Amino acid sequence: MSAAIALSPEQQVVAAWRAGVLSLSPDRIPCPGFIWTEPGPRGRTGVWTAVHRAMLAFLDEWGEEAVRLGWDTNGLFGVHRAAGALRVDSTGALVTVYPHRVVAMTGTEIVLGRKETRSTFRGVTNPGDAIPLWEFKGVHHAR
C-alpha cells in the first residue's frame, strides 16, 4: 500500500499549471505572437524554448506565492482565444514578458528584471477573451 502525498491547495494549483506548461512542446511554437529565434551574441537563440523554460523556472521559484497573492491561470499563462499572443490585452505575464526573470511580485504586479532593463506587468486587461496557452494549442498550431 502506498501513502498518498497530500498537496496544499497552492501546490495543487502549481501542479496543474506545471502540467499545462509541460503539455506544450519547447520545440514547437504554440500560438501566433511568439518568435522562434532571434539573433544574439552567440548566434540565433530559441525564444519560445527560453520562454517555456522561464515558465517552469517561475513555477519553481514563485508558483506558490503567485497563488497566495491571487494570480490566476490567465493572468500568468493566458493568450487571446483567436489571436494568441498577438493580442497583449489578453496575454498573461509569463507569455508577454519574454523570458526575463521575475524579481518581485505583489497581488497586482509582477516585476521582471535584467541588469539593463526592468519591466512591470499589471495584469490582463481583456480577461474575457483569454484562455490558457495550453488550451490554444488545440485551436491553432504555429511553426
N, C-alpha and C positions, 0 to 999 in steps of 0.2 A: 504494500500500500504506500502511495506517495503522498506526502503532505502538500497541500496547496499553499502557494505563496500568496498572501494577502497583499494586494497593492492598495496604496492610499488612493483617494479619488483623484488627486493630482497626477499620480503615477499612471493611473488608468487612462487619463486624457493624453498624457505624453506618449504612452504606448500606442494609442490609436493614431496620433499624429505621426509617430515614427513608422507605423505600418503603412500609412498613406504615402509618406516620402519614399519609403523603401519599395513601394509598388511602382515607382517611376524609375525608368532606366537612366542611369547617369550618362549613357551613351546615345540617348535619343531625346531631342528637344520635345517637351510635352505639349506645347501650345505656341501660337504666334506671339511674338513680342520678346522672345529670347534670341540671342545670337549664339551661334555655335562656337565661333572662335574670334579672337581679336589679336592684333599684333601686340607683342610685348617685348621686353628687353632680351628674352631668351627664345624668340620665335613666337609662333601663334599659341595662344592658350585656350583651353576649353572652358568657355564662360559658363555654359549650362552645367558642366561637370563640377565646376567650382561652386556654383550656386547650390547644387544638390548636396555637396559635401558641407557647405556652410549651414544648410538647413539642419543636417544631422548634428553638427557641432553645436548649433544653437540649442537643440533639444537636450543635449548632454549638459550644457552649461547653464541654460536659462529656462528650460522647459517647465519645470515645476513652479518656478517663480512666476512665469508668464500666466499659468493657470491661476495661481493665487491672486495675481493682480487683475484678473478678469479678461485677459486676452482670449479670443475665441479662434476657431479654425480659420474662418475667412479673414479675420484681422491679421493673421500671420501668413496663411497659405492661399488666400483667395485669389481668383482671377475672374475676369468678366466671362459670363457664361457663353457668349458668342465670339468675343474678340480676344479672349485670353489675356495675356499680359500687356497687350497694346492699349488697353483702357486702364490707365493708372487710377481712375476714380474707384475701380472695383478690385484693385490689386493689393494684396496683403503685404505686410512689412518685409517678410522674408523672400518675397518674389520681386518686389520693387527695388530693393536696396542694393542689388548686385551683391557679390559675395564679400561684404565687409563684416568685420567682427562687431558684435554688439558690445558696447562698453558701459551702457546704463539703461535702465528700464523703469518706467512707472506704469500706472494703470492707463495712462493716456499717451505715452510717448516711448519710442524706442530710439536710442541714440546709437548711431553707428560711427565707428571711427577708424581712421588711418592716421598716420602721423601728419600727412599733408592736408587731409580734409576730414570734416565731421558732418554728418547729416542726421536729421531727426525725422522720424516717421510718426505721424499723428493719427493714423487710422484710415480706414476705408471710408470714403465719402459717399459711395453709392453701394451700400451693402446689399440692397435688394437684388442686384444683378450679379453678385459674386457667388461663386461655387468653389469648393476646394480644388486646388490644382490637380489632384489625382482623379477627380471626377471628370475633368475636362478631357483627359486623355482618351476617354471613350467616344467623345464627340468629334475630335479632330486630332490627327497625328501629323505633326510638322517634322520636317527633316532638318 
